[in-house]
Amino acid sequence: MKKAPNFEDSWKVEIRRGVLQYAVLAIVSRHKEEGIHGYGIARELEEKTDGLLEVKEGTLYPILHRLRKERLLNVRTEKSETGPVRKVYVLTGDGDRVYRELTVILDSINEKLEALR
């Protein structure tokens, strides 16, 4: 029988889910002009966070799909010299707006949480 996650584990999952969505928007935002493919997003998540936000395909691609469904990301295809066509992700106008709004909110939250320490 599978053991139900404890409060701490489920809390970590919820925080990570929101942080990952924001982090994906942040990375795509940094590549506004050229866009970025899923592998590049995964690599930057791992490198820029020293492995803290390392993701597997089974985690990343549902996030990218959700952000596309919410019209925060667009996708275009790009030929690859070494393999199949790649999907390249770019922010939509709404995606850029939401990313900037979330940045302000997260900065404010971090500031307030620091005051509680």
C-alpha positions as CSV (number, residue, x, y, z in Angstrom):
1,M,0.0,0.0,0.0
2,K,1.4,3.4,-1.0
3,K,1.9,5.8,1.9
4,A,0.2,9.2,1.7
5,P,2.7,12.1,1.5
6,N,3.1,13.9,4.8
7,F,2.4,17.6,5.1
8,E,6.0,18.7,4.6
9,D,6.4,16.7,1.4
10,S,3.2,17.9,-0.1
11,W,4.1,21.5,0.9
12,K,7.5,21.2,-0.9
13,V,5.8,19.9,-4.0
14,E,3.3,22.8,-4.1
15,I,6.1,25.4,-3.6
16,R,8.3,23.7,-6.2
17,R,5.5,23.6,-8.8
18,G,4.9,27.4,-8.6
19,V,8.6,28.2,-8.5
20,L,9.2,26.0,-11.6
21,Q,6.5,27.7,-13.6
22,Y,8.0,31.1,-12.7
23,A,11.5,29.9,-13.4
24,V,10.5,28.6,-16.9
25,L,9.0,32.0,-17.7
26,A,12.2,33.7,-16.5
27,I,14.4,31.6,-18.7
28,V,12.2,32.0,-21.8
29,S,12.1,35.7,-21.1
30,R,15.9,35.8,-21.1
31,H,15.8,34.4,-24.6
32,K,13.2,36.8,-26.0
33,E,14.6,37.2,-29.5
34,E,15.7,33.7,-30.4
35,G,13.5,31.6,-28.1
36,I,14.8,28.5,-26.4
37,H,14.0,24.8,-26.7
38,G,13.0,22.4,-23.9
39,Y,16.5,20.9,-23.5
40,G,17.9,24.4,-23.1
41,I,15.3,25.3,-20.5
42,A,16.1,22.1,-18.5
43,R,19.9,22.8,-18.7
44,E,19.5,26.4,-17.5
45,L,17.2,25.3,-14.7
46,E,19.9,22.9,-13.5
47,E,22.9,25.2,-14.1
48,K,21.5,28.5,-12.8
49,T,20.1,27.0,-9.6
50,D,23.1,24.6,-8.9
51,G,20.8,21.7,-9.4
52,L,18.0,22.8,-7.0
53,L,15.5,23.1,-9.9
54,E,16.7,20.2,-12.0
55,V,13.8,18.7,-13.9
56,K,13.1,15.6,-15.9
57,E,11.2,15.6,-19.2
58,G,8.1,14.3,-17.4
59,T,8.1,17.4,-15.3
60,L,9.2,20.1,-17.7
61,Y,7.0,19.3,-20.7
62,P,3.7,19.3,-18.8
63,I,4.7,22.8,-17.5
64,L,5.5,24.0,-21.0
65,H,2.1,22.6,-22.2
66,R,0.3,24.3,-19.3
67,L,2.0,27.6,-20.0
68,R,1.1,27.3,-23.8
69,K,-2.5,26.4,-22.9
70,E,-2.7,29.6,-20.7
71,R,-1.3,31.5,-23.7
72,L,1.8,32.6,-21.9
73,L,4.1,30.8,-24.3
74,N,4.1,30.3,-28.1
75,V,6.0,27.6,-29.8
76,R,7.6,27.5,-33.2
77,T,9.4,24.6,-34.9
78,E,13.0,24.9,-36.0
79,K,15.1,22.5,-38.1
80,S,17.9,20.7,-36.4
81,E,21.1,19.7,-38.1
82,T,21.5,16.7,-35.9
83,G,18.0,15.3,-35.6
84,P,14.3,15.9,-35.7
85,V,12.6,19.3,-35.8
86,R,12.8,21.1,-32.4
87,K,10.2,23.1,-30.6
88,V,11.4,26.6,-29.7
89,Y,9.5,28.5,-26.9
90,V,8.9,32.2,-26.8
91,L,6.9,34.4,-24.5
92,T,3.6,35.9,-25.7
93,G,2.7,39.5,-24.9
94,D,0.6,38.1,-22.0
95,G,3.5,35.9,-20.9
96,D,5.8,38.8,-20.7
97,R,3.2,40.8,-18.7
98,V,2.6,37.9,-16.3
99,Y,6.3,37.3,-15.9
100,R,6.9,41.0,-15.0
101,E,3.9,41.0,-12.6
102,L,5.0,37.8,-10.9
103,T,8.6,39.2,-10.5
104,V,7.2,42.2,-8.6
105,I,5.0,40.0,-6.4
106,L,7.8,37.5,-5.7
107,D,10.3,40.3,-4.9
108,S,7.7,41.7,-2.4
109,I,7.1,38.3,-0.9
110,N,10.8,37.7,-0.4
111,E,11.2,41.1,1.2
112,K,8.4,40.5,3.6
113,L,9.6,37.0,4.4
114,E,13.1,38.3,5.1
115,A,11.6,40.7,7.6
116,L,10.1,37.7,9.5
117,R,13.4,36.0,10.1
